[in-house]
Amino acid sequence: MRILLDESLPRTLARELGPHEVQTVQKRGWAGLKNGELLRLAGREFEVFLTGDQNLQFQQNAATLPIAVVVIAVANNRIESLLPFVPRILETIIRIKPGQLVTIAP
């Protein structure tokens, strides 16, 4: 599975998502793009967009997107806070379909 990791999440999270192929928004040169444009670009090359932006679900109609979106809604976006959620993230990534938005929260 090809996953794009949003700039709102720590890059070190990518290591925890193996065996999936994970790239970051920064590495792609897409940092600073608005969500709509970012998701359109990402949909051409990735299957899942992983973000900590909890407002995304109110800004975008996920059903019209060519990519699946996973929002991680935890207290903060530090890697220490995200690690306990990695198993749920991995399980969600396997099951999610394009046009779906799933929020992972405590």
N, CA, C and O atoms as CSV, one atom per row, in Angstrom:
chain,resi,resn,atom,element,x,y,z
A,1,MET,N,N,0.850,-1.170,0.000
A,1,MET,CA,C,0.000,0.000,0.000
A,1,MET,C,C,0.899,1.237,0.000
A,1,MET,O,O,1.876,1.310,0.745
A,2,ARG,N,N,0.552,2.199,-0.843
A,2,ARG,CA,C,1.315,3.461,-0.917
A,2,ARG,C,C,0.604,4.504,-0.061
A,2,ARG,O,O,-0.560,4.831,-0.288
A,3,ILE,N,N,1.340,5.021,0.936
A,3,ILE,CA,C,0.773,5.946,1.914
A,3,ILE,C,C,1.516,7.273,1.846
A,3,ILE,O,O,2.743,7.313,1.760
A,4,LEU,N,N,0.743,8.365,1.886
A,4,LEU,CA,C,1.331,9.694,1.975
A,4,LEU,C,C,1.099,10.208,3.390
A,4,LEU,O,O,-0.037,10.261,3.862
A,5,LEU,N,N,2.173,10.582,4.058
A,5,LEU,CA,C,2.134,11.074,5.432
A,5,LEU,C,C,2.124,12.599,5.412
A,5,LEU,O,O,3.045,13.226,4.887
A,6,ASP,N,N,1.090,13.184,5.978
A,6,ASP,CA,C,0.924,14.634,5.971
A,6,ASP,C,C,1.978,15.318,6.835
A,6,ASP,O,O,2.559,14.705,7.731
A,7,GLU,N,N,2.215,16.589,6.553
A,7,GLU,CA,C,3.201,17.351,7.305
A,7,GLU,C,C,2.755,17.613,8.736
A,7,GLU,O,O,3.568,18.051,9.550
A,8,SER,N,N,1.495,17.361,9.070
A,8,SER,CA,C,1.006,17.537,10.435
A,8,SER,C,C,1.439,16.397,11.358
A,8,SER,O,O,1.276,16.483,12.575
A,9,LEU,N,N,1.986,15.339,10.781
A,9,LEU,CA,C,2.443,14.184,11.570
A,9,LEU,C,C,3.964,14.086,11.515
A,9,LEU,O,O,4.579,14.513,10.538
A,10,PRO,N,N,4.576,13.520,12.566
A,10,PRO,CA,C,6.039,13.399,12.558
A,10,PRO,C,C,6.509,12.402,11.497
A,10,PRO,O,O,5.898,11.351,11.302
A,11,ARG,N,N,7.583,12.743,10.828
A,11,ARG,CA,C,8.147,11.868,9.790
A,11,ARG,C,C,8.547,10.505,10.339
A,11,ARG,O,O,8.537,9.510,9.614
A,12,THR,N,N,8.896,10.461,11.611
A,12,THR,CA,C,9.323,9.192,12.217
A,12,THR,C,C,8.196,8.163,12.264
A,12,THR,O,O,8.454,6.974,12.450
A,13,LEU,N,N,6.959,8.603,12.099
A,13,LEU,CA,C,5.832,7.664,12.053
A,13,LEU,C,C,5.948,6.728,10.853
A,13,LEU,O,O,5.458,5.599,10.897
A,14,ALA,N,N,6.583,7.182,9.799
A,14,ALA,CA,C,6.737,6.366,8.585
A,14,ALA,C,C,7.420,5.037,8.883
A,14,ALA,O,O,7.059,4.012,8.304
A,15,ARG,N,N,8.391,5.045,9.770
A,15,ARG,CA,C,9.113,3.797,10.117
A,15,ARG,C,C,8.206,2.754,10.744
A,15,ARG,O,O,8.452,1.553,10.633
A,16,GLU,N,N,7.166,3.218,11.396
A,16,GLU,CA,C,6.267,2.318,12.126
A,16,GLU,C,C,5.212,1.686,11.223
A,16,GLU,O,O,4.467,0.810,11.661
A,17,LEU,N,N,5.145,2.117,9.990
A,17,LEU,CA,C,4.068,1.680,9.104
A,17,LEU,C,C,4.495,0.637,8.080
A,17,LEU,O,O,3.775,0.384,7.114
A,18,GLY,N,N,5.656,0.034,8.283
A,18,GLY,CA,C,6.090,-1.048,7.407
A,18,GLY,C,C,5.130,-2.196,7.505
A,18,GLY,O,O,4.536,-2.386,8.566
A,19,PRO,N,N,4.946,-2.950,6.499
A,19,PRO,CA,C,5.686,-3.086,5.247
A,19,PRO,C,C,5.186,-2.159,4.143
A,19,PRO,O,O,5.560,-2.334,2.983
A,20,HIS,N,N,4.351,-1.180,4.478
A,20,HIS,CA,C,3.811,-0.273,3.469
A,20,HIS,C,C,4.874,0.702,2.981
A,20,HIS,O,O,5.841,0.991,3.685
A,21,GLU,N,N,4.679,1.201,1.767
A,21,GLU,CA,C,5.571,2.217,1.213
A,21,GLU,C,C,5.033,3.581,1.639
A,21,GLU,O,O,3.941,3.982,1.236
A,22,VAL,N,N,5.807,4.284,2.451
A,22,VAL,CA,C,5.369,5.556,3.014
A,22,VAL,C,C,6.296,6.675,2.554
A,22,VAL,O,O,7.518,6.568,2.648
A,23,GLN,N,N,5.692,7.745,2.057
A,23,GLN,CA,C,6.436,8.954,1.730
A,23,GLN,C,C,5.798,10.119,2.463
A,23,GLN,O,O,4.623,10.068,2.826
A,24,THR,N,N,6.571,11.162,2.676
A,24,THR,CA,C,6.056,12.332,3.366
A,24,THR,C,C,5.730,13.441,2.370
A,24,THR,O,O,6.280,13.499,1.270
A,25,VAL,N,N,4.831,14.304,2.783
A,25,VAL,CA,C,4.480,15.476,1.979
A,25,VAL,C,C,5.737,16.303,1.717
A,25,VAL,O,O,5.933,16.800,0.608
A,26,GLN,N,N,6.583,16.452,2.726
A,26,GLN,CA,C,7.810,17.233,2.575
A,26,GLN,C,C,8.732,16.628,1.532
A,26,GLN,O,O,9.282,17.346,0.697
A,27,LYS,N,N,8.905,15.319,1.573
A,27,LYS,CA,C,9.798,14.648,0.628
A,27,LYS,C,C,9.302,14.796,-0.808
A,27,LYS,O,O,10.102,14.881,-1.740
A,28,ARG,N,N,8.000,14.825,-0.982
A,28,ARG,CA,C,7.407,14.978,-2.319
A,28,ARG,C,C,7.488,16.418,-2.813
A,28,ARG,O,O,7.248,16.685,-3.991
A,29,GLY,N,N,7.825,17.349,-1.918
A,29,GLY,CA,C,7.869,18.758,-2.294
A,29,GLY,C,C,6.501,19.411,-2.280
A,29,GLY,O,O,6.298,20.439,-2.925
A,30,TRP,N,N,5.556,18.824,-1.547
A,30,TRP,CA,C,4.190,19.312,-1.514
A,30,TRP,C,C,3.853,20.050,-0.220
A,30,TRP,O,O,2.686,20.367,0.011
A,31,ALA,N,N,4.830,20.330,0.620
A,31,ALA,CA,C,4.576,21.030,1.880
A,31,ALA,C,C,3.961,22.391,1.586
A,31,ALA,O,O,4.375,23.088,0.659
A,32,GLY,N,N,2.977,22.753,2.380
A,32,GLY,CA,C,2.344,24.055,2.235
A,32,GLY,C,C,1.169,24.096,1.275
A,32,GLY,O,O,0.475,25.110,1.204
A,33,LEU,N,N,0.925,23.019,0.532
A,33,LEU,CA,C,-0.228,22.997,-0.381
A,33,LEU,C,C,-1.525,22.943,0.417
A,33,LEU,O,O,-1.575,22.358,1.499
A,34,LYS,N,N,-2.558,23.548,-0.118
A,34,LYS,CA,C,-3.889,23.459,0.490
A,34,LYS,C,C,-4.391,22.023,0.351
A,34,LYS,O,O,-4.016,21.308,-0.578
A,35,ASN,N,N,-5.248,21.615,1.292
A,35,ASN,CA,C,-5.701,20.222,1.339
A,35,ASN,C,C,-6.314,19.733,0.030
A,35,ASN,O,O,-6.021,18.618,-0.400
A,36,GLY,N,N,-7.148,20.533,-0.607
A,36,GLY,CA,C,-7.792,20.090,-1.850
A,36,GLY,C,C,-6.781,19.760,-2.923
A,36,GLY,O,O,-6.856,18.697,-3.539
A,37,GLU,N,N,-5.840,20.651,-3.155
A,37,GLU,CA,C,-4.812,20.422,-4.162
A,37,GLU,C,C,-3.921,19.251,-3.769
A,37,GLU,O,O,-3.572,18.419,-4.607
A,38,LEU,N,N,-3.557,19.191,-2.501
A,38,LEU,CA,C,-2.711,18.099,-2.009
A,38,LEU,C,C,-3.380,16.740,-2.219
A,38,LEU,O,O,-2.733,15.793,-2.665
A,39,LEU,N,N,-4.653,16.643,-1.904
A,39,LEU,CA,C,-5.363,15.376,-2.057
A,39,LEU,C,C,-5.533,14.979,-3.521
A,39,LEU,O,O,-5.485,13.793,-3.850
A,40,ARG,N,N,-5.727,15.944,-4.388
A,40,ARG,CA,C,-5.824,15.629,-5.822
A,40,ARG,C,C,-4.491,15.078,-6.342
A,40,ARG,O,O,-4.468,14.081,-7.064
A,41,LEU,N,N,-3.392,15.724,-5.974
A,41,LEU,CA,C,-2.071,15.228,-6.377
A,41,LEU,C,C,-1.798,13.852,-5.777
A,41,LEU,O,O,-1.348,12.940,-6.470
A,42,ALA,N,N,-2.070,13.715,-4.500
A,42,ALA,CA,C,-1.802,12.457,-3.798
A,42,ALA,C,C,-2.610,11.311,-4.398
A,42,ALA,O,O,-2.120,10.185,-4.485
A,43,GLY,N,N,-3.831,11.588,-4.807
A,43,GLY,CA,C,-4.693,10.554,-5.367
A,43,GLY,C,C,-4.162,9.933,-6.645
A,43,GLY,O,O,-4.578,8.838,-7.022
A,44,ARG,N,N,-3.252,10.615,-7.309
A,44,ARG,CA,C,-2.652,10.071,-8.530
A,44,ARG,C,C,-1.588,9.026,-8.246
A,44,ARG,O,O,-1.307,8.179,-9.094
A,45,GLU,N,N,-0.992,9.079,-7.056
A,45,GLU,CA,C,0.152,8.210,-6.763
A,45,GLU,C,C,0.015,7.375,-5.499
A,45,GLU,O,O,0.754,6.408,-5.312
A,46,PHE,N,N,-0.927,7.739,-4.627
A,46,PHE,CA,C,-1.033,7.074,-3.334
A,46,PHE,C,C,-2.432,6.522,-3.133
A,46,PHE,O,O,-3.393,6.965,-3.763
A,47,GLU,N,N,-2.525,5.542,-2.240
A,47,GLU,CA,C,-3.821,4.944,-1.939
A,47,GLU,C,C,-4.425,5.487,-0.650
A,47,GLU,O,O,-5.644,5.516,-0.484
A,48,VAL,N,N,-3.539,5.924,0.275
A,48,VAL,CA,C,-3.994,6.410,1.578
A,48,VAL,C,C,-3.251,7.685,1.934
A,48,VAL,O,O,-2.043,7.796,1.729
A,49,PHE,N,N,-3.997,8.651,2.475
A,49,PHE,CA,C,-3.425,9.883,3.015
A,49,PHE,C,C,-3.620,9.837,4.515
A,49,PHE,O,O,-4.748,9.725,4.994
A,50,LEU,N,N,-2.541,9.922,5.254
A,50,LEU,CA,C,-2.560,9.848,6.714
A,50,LEU,C,C,-2.269,11.235,7.260
A,50,LEU,O,O,-1.239,11.825,6.937
A,51,THR,N,N,-3.181,11.769,8.099
A,51,THR,CA,C,-3.060,13.144,8.579
A,51,THR,C,C,-3.488,13.276,10.035
A,51,THR,O,O,-4.194,12.423,10.573
A,52,GLY,N,N,-3.052,14.345,10.649
A,52,GLY,CA,C,-3.503,14.702,11.987
A,52,GLY,C,C,-4.466,15.883,11.936
A,52,GLY,O,O,-4.912,16.364,12.977
A,53,ASP,N,N,-4.787,16.351,10.742
A,53,ASP,CA,C,-5.649,17.514,10.546
A,53,ASP,C,C,-7.108,17.118,10.755
A,53,ASP,O,O,-7.746,16.564,9.860
A,54,GLN,N,N,-7.621,17.406,11.934
A,54,GLN,CA,C,-8.988,17.012,12.270
A,54,GLN,C,C,-10.044,17.848,11.553
A,54,GLN,O,O,-11.217,17.475,11.540
A,55,ASN,N,N,-9.652,18.963,10.961
A,55,ASN,CA,C,-10.595,19.799,10.217
A,55,ASN,C,C,-10.795,19.318,8.781
A,55,ASN,O,O,-11.711,19.770,8.093
A,56,LEU,N,N,-9.956,18.421,8.339
A,56,LEU,CA,C,-10.019,17.955,6.954
A,56,LEU,C,C,-11.400,17.403,6.605
A,56,LEU,O,O,-11.904,17.639,5.507
A,57,GLN,N,N,-12.008,16.674,7.529
A,57,GLN,CA,C,-13.312,16.073,7.258
A,57,GLN,C,C,-14.404,17.119,7.035
A,57,GLN,O,O,-15.429,16.817,6.424
A,58,PHE,N,N,-14.198,18.343,7.523
A,58,PHE,CA,C,-15.174,19.408,7.327
A,58,PHE,C,C,-14.851,20.257,6.097
A,58,PHE,O,O,-15.697,21.009,5.613
A,59,GLN,N,N,-13.622,20.131,5.598
A,59,GLN,CA,C,-13.176,20.931,4.467
A,59,GLN,C,C,-13.298,20.199,3.133
A,59,GLN,O,O,-13.391,20.831,2.081
A,60,GLN,N,N,-13.299,18.872,3.179
A,60,GLN,CA,C,-13.286,18.065,1.952
A,60,GLN,C,C,-14.416,17.048,1.982
A,60,GLN,O,O,-14.764,16.527,3.043
A,61,ASN,N,N,-14.979,16.770,0.836
A,61,ASN,CA,C,-15.966,15.703,0.702
A,61,ASN,C,C,-15.195,14.439,0.334
A,61,ASN,O,O,-14.868,14.218,-0.832
A,62,ALA,N,N,-14.909,13.619,1.331
A,62,ALA,CA,C,-14.079,12.433,1.126
A,62,ALA,C,C,-14.641,11.507,0.057
A,62,ALA,O,O,-13.879,10.852,-0.653
A,63,ALA,N,N,-15.946,11.444,-0.065
A,63,ALA,CA,C,-16.571,10.533,-1.027
A,63,ALA,C,C,-16.170,10.849,-2.466
A,63,ALA,O,O,-16.245,9.973,-3.328
A,64,THR,N,N,-15.750,12.069,-2.737
A,64,THR,CA,C,-15.372,12.458,-4.097
A,64,THR,C,C,-13.871,12.307,-4.349
A,64,THR,O,O,-13.401,12.557,-5.460
A,65,LEU,N,N,-13.126,11.905,-3.337
A,65,LEU,CA,C,-11.670,11.827,-3.459
A,65,LEU,C,C,-11.220,10.489,-4.044
A,65,LEU,O,O,-11.842,9.457,-3.791
A,66,PRO,N,N,-10.150,10.505,-4.818
A,66,PRO,CA,C,-9.607,9.273,-5.386
A,66,PRO,C,C,-8.653,8.556,-4.428
A,66,PRO,O,O,-7.918,7.655,-4.831
A,67,ILE,N,N,-8.672,8.959,-3.174
A,67,ILE,CA,C,-7.738,8.444,-2.182
A,67,ILE,C,C,-8.497,8.245,-0.869
A,67,ILE,O,O,-9.470,8.948,-0.599
A,68,ALA,N,N,-8.055,7.297,-0.062
A,68,ALA,CA,C,-8.618,7.100,1.268
A,68,ALA,C,C,-7.895,8.028,2.240
A,68,ALA,O,O,-6.710,8.313,2.066
A,69,VAL,N,N,-8.606,8.495,3.256
A,69,VAL,CA,C,-8.034,9.417,4.227
A,69,VAL,C,C,-8.192,8.836,5.629
A,69,VAL,O,O,-9.281,8.418,6.024
A,70,VAL,N,N,-7.081,8.818,6.378
A,70,VAL,CA,C,-7.105,8.403,7.778
A,70,VAL,C,C,-6.671,9.609,8.608
A,70,VAL,O,O,-5.557,10.113,8.462
A,71,VAL,N,N,-7.572,10.061,9.483
A,71,VAL,CA,C,-7.287,11.180,10.381
A,71,VAL,C,C,-6.964,10.603,11.751
A,71,VAL,O,O,-7.744,9.831,12.309
A,72,ILE,N,N,-5.819,10.981,12.284
A,72,ILE,CA,C,-5.426,10.531,13.619
A,72,ILE,C,C,-5.710,11.675,14.576
A,72,ILE,O,O,-5.037,12.705,14.542
A,73,ALA,N,N,-6.704,11.492,15.424
A,73,ALA,CA,C,-7.170,12.543,16.334
A,73,ALA,C,C,-6.780,12.186,17.760
A,73,ALA,O,O,-7.591,11.667,18.528
A,74,VAL,N,N,-5.545,12.468,18.100
A,74,VAL,CA,C,-5.056,12.216,19.456
A,74,VAL,C,C,-4.676,13.552,20.092
A,74,VAL,O,O,-4.715,14.592,19.434
A,75,ALA,N,N,-4.308,13.518,21.381
A,75,ALA,CA,C,-4.042,14.737,22.145
A,75,ALA,C,C,-3.007,15.645,21.487
A,75,ALA,O,O,-3.160,16.866,21.485
A,76,ASN,N,N,-1.956,15.049,20.929
A,76,ASN,CA,C,-0.933,15.816,20.217
A,76,ASN,C,C,-0.304,14.918,19.170
A,76,ASN,O,O,-0.570,13.717,19.142
A,77,ASN,N,N,0.513,15.476,18.326
A,77,ASN,CA,C,1.084,14.719,17.217
A,77,ASN,C,C,2.527,14.301,17.446
A,77,ASN,O,O,3.266,14.071,16.489
A,78,ARG,N,N,2.933,14.201,18.703
A,78,ARG,CA,C,4.270,13.698,19.005
A,78,ARG,C,C,4.284,12.186,18.798
A,78,ARG,O,O,3.286,11.507,19.037
A,79,ILE,N,N,5.410,11.676,18.358
A,79,ILE,CA,C,5.515,10.245,18.062
A,79,ILE,C,C,5.158,9.393,19.276
A,79,ILE,O,O,4.560,8.327,19.125
A,80,GLU,N,N,5.514,9.846,20.472
A,80,GLU,CA,C,5.202,9.091,21.700
A,80,GLU,C,C,3.692,8.942,21.899
A,80,GLU,O,O,3.228,7.931,22.425
A,81,SER,N,N,2.943,9.935,21.484
A,81,SER,CA,C,1.486,9.869,21.602
A,81,SER,C,C,0.860,9.017,20.506
A,81,SER,O,O,-0.216,8.450,20.698
A,82,LEU,N,N,1.523,8.924,19.362
A,82,LEU,CA,C,0.988,8.182,18.220
A,82,LEU,C,C,1.282,6.692,18.273
A,82,LEU,O,O,0.490,5.890,17.777
A,83,LEU,N,N,2.401,6.308,18.863
A,83,LEU,CA,C,2.820,4.901,18.853
A,83,LEU,C,C,1.750,3.931,19.355
A,83,LEU,O,O,1.578,2.876,18.745
A,84,PRO,N,N,1.025,4.231,20.433
A,84,PRO,CA,C,-0.010,3.277,20.873
A,84,PRO,C,C,-1.116,3.036,19.834
A,84,PRO,O,O,-1.832,2.038,19.911
A,85,PHE,N,N,-1.253,3.940,18.873
A,85,PHE,CA,C,-2.307,3.830,17.868
A,85,PHE,C,C,-1.851,3.155,16.573
A,85,PHE,O,O,-2.654,2.944,15.665
A,86,VAL,N,N,-0.570,2.820,16.491
A,86,VAL,CA,C,-0.035,2.218,15.267
A,86,VAL,C,C,-0.782,0.945,14.871
A,86,VAL,O,O,-1.104,0.793,13.692
A,87,PRO,N,N,-1.075,0.024,15.788
A,87,PRO,CA,C,-1.832,-1.171,15.362
A,87,PRO,C,C,-3.190,-0.824,14.736
A,87,PRO,O,O,-3.585,-1.442,13.748
A,88,ARG,N,N,-3.903,0.147,15.294
A,88,ARG,CA,C,-5.197,0.554,14.729
A,88,ARG,C,C,-5.014,1.243,13.380
A,88,ARG,O,O,-5.824,1.064,12.470
A,89,ILE,N,N,-3.958,2.023,13.258
A,89,ILE,CA,C,-3.665,2.679,11.985
A,89,ILE,C,C,-3.415,1.631,10.916
A,89,ILE,O,O,-3.976,1.711,9.823
A,90,LEU,N,N,-2.576,0.647,11.223
A,90,LEU,CA,C,-2.255,-0.399,10.251
A,90,LEU,C,C,-3.494,-1.206,9.858
A,90,LEU,O,O,-3.676,-1.537,8.687
A,91,GLU,N,N,-4.324,-1.512,10.817
A,91,GLU,CA,C,-5.552,-2.256,10.535
A,91,GLU,C,C,-6.489,-1.434,9.639
A,91,GLU,O,O,-7.100,-1.970,8.714
A,92,THR,N,N,-6.593,-0.153,9.916
A,92,THR,CA,C,-7.447,0.732,9.127
A,92,THR,C,C,-6.929,0.856,7.701
A,92,THR,O,O,-7.710,0.817,6.750
A,93,ILE,N,N,-5.624,1.003,7.548
A,93,ILE,CA,C,-5.013,1.149,6.225
A,93,ILE,C,C,-5.350,-0.042,5.327
A,93,ILE,O,O,-5.596,0.122,4.131
A,94,ILE,N,N,-5.360,-1.213,5.901
A,94,ILE,CA,C,-5.634,-2.429,5.129
A,94,ILE,C,C,-7.083,-2.468,4.638
A,94,ILE,O,O,-7.357,-2.978,3.552
A,95,ARG,N,N,-8.003,-1.933,5.430
A,95,ARG,CA,C,-9.431,-2.063,5.123
A,95,ARG,C,C,-10.063,-0.872,4.410
A,95,ARG,O,O,-11.104,-1.015,3.769
A,96,ILE,N,N,-9.455,0.276,4.515
A,96,ILE,CA,C,-10.065,1.490,3.983
A,96,ILE,C,C,-10.060,1.492,2.453
A,96,ILE,O,O,-9.166,0.930,1.820
A,97,LYS,N,N,-11.064,2.127,1.883
A,97,LYS,CA,C,-11.224,2.210,0.427
A,97,LYS,C,C,-11.147,3.669,-0.032
A,97,LYS,O,O,-11.404,4.578,0.757
A,98,PRO,N,N,-10.795,3.898,-1.298
A,98,PRO,CA,C,-10.802,5.276,-1.821
A,98,PRO,C,C,-12.176,5.922,-1.604
A,98,PRO,O,O,-13.215,5.281,-1.764
A,99,GLY,N,N,-12.151,7.193,-1.241
A,99,GLY,CA,C,-13.391,7.908,-0.983
A,99,GLY,C,C,-13.885,7.788,0.444
A,99,GLY,O,O,-14.897,8.395,0.796
A,100,GLN,N,N,-13.201,7.025,1.268
A,100,GLN,CA,C,-13.562,6.904,2.672
A,100,GLN,C,C,-12.655,7.756,3.531
A,100,GLN,O,O,-11.481,7.942,3.211
A,101,LEU,N,N,-13.195,8.274,4.622
A,101,LEU,CA,C,-12.428,8.967,5.636
A,101,LEU,C,C,-12.726,8.291,6.960
A,101,LEU,O,O,-13.881,8.165,7.367
A,102,VAL,N,N,-11.661,7.858,7.626
A,102,VAL,CA,C,-11.790,7.201,8.921
A,102,VAL,C,C,-10.990,7.996,9.932
A,102,VAL,O,O,-9.850,8.378,9.669
A,103,THR,N,N,-11.587,8.247,11.091
A,103,THR,CA,C,-10.895,8.937,12.168
A,103,THR,C,C,-10.511,7.931,13.241
A,103,THR,O,O,-11.336,7.140,13.698
A,104,ILE,N,N,-9.241,7.975,13.633
A,104,ILE,CA,C,-8.743,7.133,14.717
A,104,ILE,C,C,-8.564,8.037,15.927
A,104,ILE,O,O,-7.795,8.997,15.887
A,105,ALA,N,N,-9.276,7.725,17.001
A,105,ALA,CA,C,-9.236,8.537,18.218
A,105,ALA,C,C,-9.244,7.616,19.426
A,105,ALA,O,O,-9.654,6.459,19.336
A,106,PRO,N,N,-8.787,8.140,20.555
A,106,PRO,CA,C,-8.827,7.328,21.786
A,106,PRO,C,C,-10.256,6.951,22.165
A,106,PRO,O,O,-10.469,6.272,23.169
